Amino acid sequence: MKLIVGLGNPGPKYRGTRHNIGFAVADELARRAGAEFETAPADALMAKWRQRGTLVVKPLTFMNASGEAVAGLVRYFKIEPAELLVVTDEVQLPLARLRARARGSAGGHNGLKSIIAHLGVEFSRLRVGVGRGEVDGRARRDLADHVLAMFDRDERDEVDRMTTRAADAAEMFISSGIAAVMNEFNGGDSSTTE
């Protein structure tokens, strides 16, 4: 069984924010699966993609405590680290850029830091670029404010393409593994499939 976890913060206040791009990708995967989110045996919502042998999950623990829910589900369903993909926002990547890795550090991301504290570094992650909010090379707002802000209106089309592309990458993880995702999706933007 595979486990795809989209990170974000629960509640309508955070819907559509940069920090919740993982939730948006999870929602797209559930839509493709024709599955509804239901309560999980941890503090999370999950959708069962039965045809693909996959659970799509949105932790309800808030970003900084994501590891509690993810570790609970990994233990409950006996998921191997190689079968886990975490989808999260990344301010160090330009908007719409994707970067997949088979393992690694948190890179300053508190959601990944929490998961690493509970599971170690041996799980795949897909970082989805949300940019740093720069104008002329300078941050236009505090980084925390930036990730908790909604995408700008002129970014909406790009965000929709990015969400679709990240869901495509997650589907490839399910069928072909993280190496295939890295080969296909690392580096390109939402308009390319290099």
PAZAPA-4460 file (N, C-alpha, C; in steps of 0.05 Angstrom, whole numbers, plus 32768, in hexadecimal, padded with zeros to 4 digits):
% residues 194
    n_x    n_y    n_z   ca_x   ca_y   ca_z    c_x    c_y    c_z   seq   type   mol
   8011   7FE8   8000   8000   8000   8000   8012   8019   8000     1      M     A
   8009   802D   7FF1   8017   8047   7FEF   8008   805B   8000     2      K     A
   8017   806F   800A   800B   8084   801A   8015   809F   800F     3      L     A
   8002   80AF   8005   8009   80CA   7FFB   7FFD   80DE   800F     4      I     A
   800F   80EE   801A   8007   8101   802F   800B   811E   8023     5      V     A
   7FF5   812D   8022   7FF7   8149   801B   7FF7   8159   8035     6      G     A
   800B   816A   8038   800D   817A   8051   7FFE   8194   804E     7      L     A
   7FF4   819D   8064   7FE6   81B7   8065   7FDB   81BC   8081     8      G     A
   7FCC   81D0   8084   7FBE   81D7   809E   7FA0   81D3   809A     9      N     A
   7F93   81C7   80AE   7F76   81C3   80AB   7F66   81DC   80AF    10      P     A
   7F4E   81DD   80A5   7F3C   81F3   80A9   7F3A   8206   8092    11      G     A
   7F22   8212   808F   7F1D   8224   8079   7F30   823C   8078    12      P     A
   7F3A   8245   808E   7F4C   825C   8090   7F65   8258   807F    13      K     A
   7F6E   823E   807B   7F87   8239   806D   7F82   822E   8051    14      Y     A
   7F69   8229   8049   7F64   821F   802E   7F6E   8232   8019    15      R     A
   7F7C   8228   8006   7F86   8239   7FF0   7FA0   8248   7FF6    16      G     A
   7FAC   8243   800D   7FC5   8250   8013   7FDD   8241   8008    17      T     A
   7FF3   824E   8006   800B   8241   7FFB   8013   8229   800C    18      R     A
   8011   822B   8026   8018   8215   8038   8007   81FD   8034    19      H     A
   7FEF   8200   8028   7FDD   81EA   8025   7FDD   81DD   8009    20      N     A
   7FF2   81E2   7FFA   7FF3   81D6   7FDF   7FF3   81B7   7FE1    21      I     A
   7FFE   81AC   7FF6   7FFC   818F   7FFA   7FE0   8185   7FFC    22      G     A
   7FCF   8194   800A   7FB3   818D   800C   7FA5   818E   7FF1    23      F     A
   7FAC   81A3   7FE1   7FA0   81A6   7FC6   7FA7   818E   7FB5    24      A     A
   7FC0   8185   7FB6   7FC9   816E   7FA7   7FBA   8155   7FB0    25      V     A
   7FB7   8152   7FCA   7FA8   813B   7FD5   7F8B   813C   7FCC    26      A     A
   7F7F   8153   7FCB   7F63   8156   7FC1   7F61   814E   7FA4    27      D     A
   7F75   8156   7F94   7F75   814E   7F78   7F78   8130   7F74    28      E     A
   7F89   8123   7F84   7F8C   8106   7F83   7F72   80F8   7F8B    29      L     A
   7F65   8102   7FA0   7F4B   80F6   7FA8   7F36   80F9   7F92    30      A     A
   7F36   8110   7F85   7F23   8115   7F6F   7F28   8100   7F59    31      R     A
   7F41   80FC   7F52   7F48   80E9   7F3D   7F40   80CD   7F45    32      R     A
   7F42   80C6   7F5F   7F3B   80AC   7F68   7F1D   80A8   7F6B    33      A     A
   7F0E   80BE   7F6A   7EF2   80BC   7F6F   7EEC   80B5   7F8C    34      G     A
   7EFE   80BE   7F9E   7EFD   80B6   7FBA   7EF6   80CE   7FCC    35      A     A
   7EE8   80CA   7FE1   7EE2   80DE   7FF5   7EF5   80DC   800D    36      E     A
   7EFC   80F3   8019   7F0C   80F2   8031   7EFA   80E9   8049    37      F     A
   7F06   80D9   805A   7EF8   80CF   8072   7F0B   80D0   8089    38      E     A
   7F01   80CB   80A1   7F14   80CB   80B8   7F27   80B4   80B6    39      T     A
   7F3F   80B9   80C0   7F54   80A5   80BF   7F5A   809B   80DC    40      A     A
   7F69   8085   80DF   7F70   807B   80F9   7F87   808B   8106    41      P     A
   7F89   80A4   80FF   7F9C   80B8   810A   7F8E   80D3   8106    42      A     A
   7F9A   80E8   810F   7F8E   8103   810C   7F92   810D   80F0    43      D     A
   7F81   8102   80DE   7F84   8108   80C1   7F6A   8100   80B3    44      A     A
   7F69   810A   809A   7F54   8101   8088   7F62   80EF   8072    45      L     A
   7F54   80DA   8069   7F60   80CA   8054   7F4B   80C2   8040    46      M     A
   7F55   80BF   8027   7F45   80B6   8011   7F52   809C   8007    47      A     A
   7F42   8088   8003   7F4D   806E   7FFA   7F4B   806C   7FDB    48      K     A
   7F62   806A   7FCE   7F63   8066   7FB2   7F66   8048   7FAD    49      W     A
   7F50   803A   7FAF   7F51   801C   7FAF   7F5E   8010   7F97    50      R     A
   7F58   801B   7F7F   7F64   800F   7F66   7F82   8012   7F66    51      Q     A
   7F8D   8025   7F74   7FAA   8029   7F74   7FB7   8020   7F8E    52      R     A
   7FA8   8015   7FA1   7FB3   800C   7FBA   7FC1   8022   7FC9    53      G     A
   7FB3   8039   7FCA   7FC0   8051   7FD5   7FAD   8060   7FE8    54      T     A
   7FB8   806B   7FFD   7FA9   807D   800F   7FB4   8099   8009    55      L     A
   7FA1   80AC   8006   7FA8   80C8   8003   7F9F   80D6   801D    56      V     A
   7FB2   80E4   8029   7FAE   80EE   8045   7FB3   810C   8047    57      V     A
   7FA2   8119   8058   7FA6   8134   8060   7FA6   8134   807F    58      K     A
   7FBE   8138   808B   7FBF   8139   80A9   7FAF   8151   80B3    59      P     A
   7FA3   814E   80CA   7F93   8163   80D7   7FA2   816E   80EF    60      L     A
   7FBB   8169   80F2   7FCB   8170   8109   7FD8   818C   8107    61      T     A
   7FD3   819B   80F2   7FE1   81B3   80EB   7FFD   81AB   80E2    62      F     A
   8008   81BC   80D1   8021   81B6   80C4   8037   81AD   80D7    63      M     A
   803C   81BD   80EC   8053   81B8   80FD   8052   819E   810D    64      N     A
   803B   8190   810D   8038   8177   811B   802F   8161   8108    65      A     A
   8034   8164   80EF   802C   8150   80DA   8037   8134   80E0    66      S     A
   804E   8132   80EC   805B   8119   80F1   804B   8106   8102    67      G     A
   803B   8112   8115   802B   8101   8127   8016   80F1   8116    68      E     A
   8008   80FF   8105   7FF4   80F1   80F4   8001   80DE   80E1    69      A     A
   8016   80E7   80D3   8023   80D6   80BF   802E   80BD   80CB    70      V     A
   803C   80C0   80E2   8048   80A9   80EF   8032   8095   80F8    71      A     A
   801C   80A0   8102   8006   808F   810B   7FFB   807E   80F4    72      G     A
   7FF8   808B   80DD   7FEE   807C   80C6   8002   8068   80BB    73      L     A
   801C   806F   80BB   8031   805D   80B2   8031   8044   80C3    74      V     A
   802E   8048   80DD   802E   8031   80EF   8014   8020   80EC    75      R     A
   7FFD   802E   80EB   7FE4   8020   80EA   7FE1   800F   80D0    76      Y     A
   7FE9   801A   80BA   7FE7   800C   80A0   8000   7FFD   8098    77      F     A
   8015   7FFE   80AA   802E   7FF0   80A5   803A   7FF8   808A    78      K     A
   803D   8012   8086   8047   801D   806D   8066   801D   806F    79      I     A
   8073   8013   805A   8090   8014   8059   8098   8031   8050    80      E     A
   80AF   803A   805A   80B8   8056   8052   80B9   805A   8034    81      P     A
   80C0   8046   8024   80C1   804A   8007   80A5   804D   7FFB    82      A     A
   8090   8048   800A   8075   804A   8000   8067   8064   8008    83      E     A
   8076   8076   8015   806B   8090   801F   8076   80A7   800E    84      L     A
   8063   80B8   8005   806A   80D1   7FF7   805D   80E8   8005    85      L     A
   806C   80FC   800E   8062   8114   801B   8063   812B   8007    86      V     A
   804D   8138   8002   804B   814F   7FF0   8048   8168   8000    87      V     A
   805A   817B   7FFB   805A   8193   800C   8063   81AC   7FFC    88      T     A
   805D   81C3   8007   8066   81DC   7FFB   8084   81E1   7FFE    89      D     A
   808F   81F0   7FED   80AC   81F7   7FEF   80B1   8213   7FE6    90      E     A
   80B9   8224   7FF8   80BE   8241   7FF2   80D8   8245   7FE3    91      V     A
   80EA   8232   7FE5   8104   8234   7FD8   8102   822E   7FBA    92      Q     A
   80EC   8224   7FB1   80E8   821E   7F94   80D5   8233   7F89    93      L     A
   80DB   823C   7F70   80C8   824F   7F63   80AD   8242   7F60    94      P     A
   8099   8253   7F5D   807D   824A   7F5A   807C   8236   7F43    95      L     A
   806F   821F   7F49   806A   8209   7F35   8081   81F6   7F31    96      A     A
   8098   81FB   7F3C   80AE   81E8   7F39   80AA   81D1   7F4C    97      R     A
   80B0   81B9   7F44   80AD   81A1   7F55   80C9   8195   7F5A    98      L     A
   80CD   818A   7F72   80E6   817B   7F77   80DF   8163   7F89    99      R     A
   80E5   814C   7F7E   80E1   8133   7F8D   80FB   8128   7F97   100      A     A
   80FA   811B   7FAE   8112   810F   7FBA   8109   80F5   7FC8   101      R     A
   811B   80E1   7FC8   8116   80C8   7FD6   811A   80CA   7FF4   102      A     A
   8129   80DD   7FFD   812F   80E1   8019   813B   80FD   801C   103      R     A
   8141   8105   8035   814E   811E   8038   8146   812D   8052   104      G     A
   8150   8145   8054   814B   8155   806C   8130   8164   8069   105      S     A
   8129   8172   807F   8111   8182   807F   8114   819C   806F   106      A     A
   812D   81A5   806B   8132   81BD   805C   8124   81D5   8068   107      G     A
   8120   81D5   8082   8113   81EC   808F   80F4   81EA   8090   108      G     A
   80E9   81D5   8084   80CB   81D2   8083   80C2   81C4   809C   109      H     A
   80B1   81D1   80AC   80A8   81C7   80C6   8097   81AD   80C4   110      N     A
   8088   81AB   80AF   8078   8192   80AB   808A   817A   80A6   111      G     A
   809E   817E   8095   80B2   8168   8090   80C2   8163   80A9   112      L     A
   80C9   8178   80B7   80D9   8175   80D0   80C9   8163   80E4   113      K     A
   80AF   8167   80E6   809F   8157   80F8   809E   813A   80EF   114      S     A
   809B   8135   80D5   809A   811A   80CB   80B5   810C   80CF   115      I     A
   80CB   811A   80CA   80E5   810F   80CE   80E9   8107   80EB   116      I     A
   80DF   8118   80FE   80E2   8112   811A   80D4   80F8   8122   117      A     A
   80BF   80F1   8114   80B0   80D9   811A   80B9   80C0   8109   118      H     A
   80C2   80C5   80F1   80C8   80AF   80DE   80E5   80AD   80D4   119      L     A
   80F5   80C2   80D8   810F   80C2   80CC   810D   80CE   80B0   120      G     A
   8123   80CE   80A1   8125   80DB   8087   811F   80CA   806F   121      V     A
   811A   80B0   8074   8118   809D   805E   80FB   809B   8053   122      E     A
   80F1   80B2   8048   80D7   80B2   803B   80D9   80C6   8024   123      F     A
   80C9   80C1   800F   80C9   80D3   7FF8   80B9   80EC   7FFD   124      S     A
   80C2   8101   7FF0   80B4   811A   7FF2   80B3   8128   7FD7   125      R     A
   809D   8136   7FD3   8099   8146   7FBB   8094   8163   7FC4   126      L     A
   80A8   8174   7FBE   80A6   8190   7FC6   809A   819F   7FAE   127      R     A
   8086   81B0   7FB4   8078   81BF   7FA0   807F   81DD   7FA4   128      V     A
   808B   81E9   7F90   8094   8205   7F93   807D   8219   7F96   129      G     A
   807F   8229   7FAB   806C   823E   7FAF   8079   8259   7FAF   130      V     A
   8094   825A   7FAA   80A3   8273   7FA8   80A7   8280   7FC4   131      G     A
   80B6   8296   7FC3   80BC   82A4   7FDC   80AE   82BF   7FDE   132      R     A
   809E   82C6   7FCA   8090   82DF   7FCB   80A3   82F7   7FC7   133      G     A
   80B5   82F4   7FB5   80C9   8309   7FB1   80C1   831D   7F9B   134      E     A
   80C8   8336   7F9F   80C6   834B   7F8B   80E1   8358   7F89   135      V     A
   80EC   8358   7F71   8107   8363   7F6D   811C   8357   7F7F   136      D     A
   8119   833C   7F84   812D   832E   7F94   812A   8331   7FB2   137      G     A
   8115   833F   7FBB   8111   8343   7FD8   80F6   8338   7FE0   138      R     A
   80F6   832C   7FF8   80DD   8320   8002   80C8   8336   8006   139      A     A
   80B0   8332   7FFC   809C   8346   7FFF   808B   8342   8018   140      R     A
   808F   832C   8026   8082   8328   803F   8092   8313   804F   141      R     A
   808C   8312   8069   8099   82FE   807A   8093   82E3   806F   142      D     A
   80A6   82D0   8071   80A3   82B6   8065   808B   82A7   8071   143      L     A
   8087   82A8   808B   8070   829B   8097   8056   82A7   808C   144      A     A
   8055   82C1   808A   803D   82CE   807E   803A   82C5   8061   145      D     A
   8050   82C2   8053   804F   82BB   8036   8042   829F   8033   146      H     A
   804B   828B   8042   8041   8270   803E   8024   826D   8048   147      V     A
   801C   827F   805B   8001   827D   8065   7FEE   828F   8055   148      L     A
   7FF8   829C   8041   7FE8   82AE   802F   7FDD   829D   8018   149      A     A
   7FC7   82A8   800D   7FBB   829C   7FF5   7FCE   82A2   7FDD   150      M     A
   7FCC   8291   7FC9   7FDA   8297   7FB0   7FCE   82B0   7FA4   151      F     A
   7FDF   82C0   7F97   7FD5   82D8   7F8A   7FC3   82D1   7F72   152      D     A
   7FB1   82E2   7F6C   7F9D   82DD   7F57   7FAB   82D6   7F3C   153      R     A
   7FC1   82E5   7F36   7FCF   82E0   7F1C   7FDE   82C6   7F1C   154      D     A
   7FE0   82B8   7F33   7FEE   829E   7F35   7FDA   8286   7F32   155      E     A
   7FC0   828B   7F33   7FAC   8276   7F34   7FAF   8261   7F1E   156      R     A
   7FB2   8269   7F05   7FB4   8256   7EEF   7FCD   8244   7EF3   157      D     A
   7FE3   8251   7EFB   7FFC   8242   7EFF   7FF9   822F   7F16   158      E     A
   7FEB   8237   7F2B   7FE7   8226   7F43   7FD6   820E   7F3B   159      V     A
   7FC2   8212   7F2A   7FB1   81FB   7F21   7FC2   81E7   7F11   160      D     A
   7FD3   81F2   7EFF   7FE4   81E0   7EEF   7FF8   81D1   7F01   161      R     A
   8003   81E0   7F15   8016   81D4   7F27   8009   81BE   7F38   162      M     A
   7FF1   81C2   7F41   7FE3   81AE   7F51   7FDE   8195   7F41   163      T     A
   7FD5   8199   7F28   7FD1   8182   7F16   7FEB   8173   7F11   164      T     A
   8000   8182   7F0C   801A   8175   7F07   8025   8166   7F1F   165      R     A
   8021   8172   7F37   802A   8164   7F50   801A   814B   7F54   166      A     A
   8000   814C   7F4E   7FEF   8134   7F50   7FF8   811F   7F3C   167      A     A
   8000   8127   7F24   800B   8115   7F10   8024   8107   7F1B   168      D     A
   8035   8117   7F29   804E   810C   7F34   8047   80F8   7F4A   169      A     A
   8033   80FE   7F5B   802B   80EB   7F70   8020   80D1   7F64   170      A     A
   8011   80D4   7F4E   8007   80BB   7F40   801F   80AB   7F35   171      E     A
   8033   80B8   7F2B   804A   80A9   7F21   8059   809B   7F38   172      M     A
   805A   80A8   7F4F   8066   809B   7F67   8057   8081   7F6D   173      F     A
   803C   8082   7F6B   802C   806A   7F71   8033   8054   7F5E   174      I     A
   8035   805A   7F44   8039   8045   7F30   8056   803E   7F2C   175      S     A
   8069   8051   7F2F   8084   804C   7F26   809A   8053   7F3A   176      S     A
   8093   805F   7F51   80A7   8065   7F65   80B3   8080   7F63   177      G     A
   80C3   8087   7F77   80CE   80A2   7F79   80E4   80A8   7F64   178      I     A
   80F3   8094   7F5C   8108   8099   7F47   80FB   80A3   7F2D   179      A     A
   80E5   8097   7F26   80D7   809F   7F0D   80CD   80BC   7F10   180      A     A
   80C3   80C3   7F28   80B9   80DE   7F2C   80D0   80F2   7F2A   181      V     A
   80E6   80EB   7F36   80FD   80FE   7F35   8106   8102   7F18   182      M     A
   8107   80ED   7F09   8110   80EF   7EEC   80FC   80FF   7EDC   183      N     A
   80E3   80FD   7EE1   80CE   810A   7ED1   80C8   8126   7ED9   184      E     A
   80C8   812C   7EF3   80BD   8145   7EFD   80D1   8159   7F09   185      F     A
   80E9   8150   7F11   80FB   8163   7F1E   8104   8179   7F0A   186      N     A
   8102   8191   7F13   810E   81A7   7F04   80FB   81B6   7EF1   187      G     A
   80E8   81A9   7EE5   80D7   81B6   7ED2   80C1   81C7   7EE0   188      G     A
   80B4   81D8   7ED0   809E   81E7   7EDB   8084   81DA   7ED2   189      D     A
   806E   81E6   7ED9   8054   81D9   7ED4   804D   81D7   7EB7   190      S     A
   805C   81E4   7EA5   8055   81E3   7E89   8066   81CF   7E7A   191      S     A
   8079   81C2   7E88   808A   81AF   7E7B   8089   8194   7E8A   192      T     A
   8091   817F   7E7C   8093   8165   7E89   80AE   8159   7E86   193      T     A
   80C2   816A   7E86   80DE   8160   7E82   80E6   8150   7E9A   194      E     A
***
